[in-house]
Each structure stands twice: as structure tokens, then as C-alpha cells.
Amino acid sequence: MERKVFILMRLSHERLIQEGRPSELSTGKRPMDELLNLREKVVVVKLKNGMSYRGMLLRVDNYMNIYLQNAEEFDENGKMIASYGDVIRRGSNILYVEIPAISI
């Protein structure tokens, strides 16, 4: 199955329009709404430093901080480093969130 990737954009609606890029706001799909729909599903959270975490999405707050249950940490090469219980990843460090093909 196709993997869906949700990129968390920090640009304002007006700036996207000025740059001639399609706006998520104009289609009714906001990143926060999409993340809320992923609760209780397994997701992969990719960080700006190249690390990634896979776990069940428990909660997302207004700052897009992400709370994962049964999280596993992976390095830049995809090698598992550690396995944790609950993990909180700060929204400003997140590059994107994806749904692995298995959880669709």
C-alpha cells in the first residue's frame, strides 16, 4: 500500500500563496487535523537530525509535540538503537510524520 507522508509546514497561508505553491489550508487539510486523525495508529516520526521514532501515536498538542507509546529509536541508516515505553518528541524538531504501510 502507498505510504502517506504529512509534512509539517511552518509557512503561513499567505506566504504559500505568494510563492505559487498549493496551500493545505485552501483544501481544508490542516497538518494538525491530519495528525489528530492518526491517533492510536503506528507512525514514524522523522527528526531534523536524521533520527526517527516508530510507535503508537497517543497525543498531539497545540505545539505539534508528539507523544508515542512503545517507541523504538532508529538512526539515520534505519538501524534500531533503543526501545522505549513512552516518548515525547518536540514539535519544532520534527521534520515529518508518516504512516508505515503496515498500519494503513
C-alpha angles and dihedrals in degrees: 000000000000117000116232118215123196114199114204105227120202095188119107122247092250094052092052090053092047090053091051093242122137113261123228088211093060091056093048093245112122120182092235093053091049092051092049089055089057095062114132091017127109111256138174116229114202116201128210090247092061097256120122138198129206122199146112112297108236103169145352121201131204091273090054091249105160126219115203130189122211090007125187122201121220131188126228091278095053095255114144111243104176145350120226138181107228123000133186118204119195113241095227090060096051119104098182145332122227137185112232113231091246094062097051 
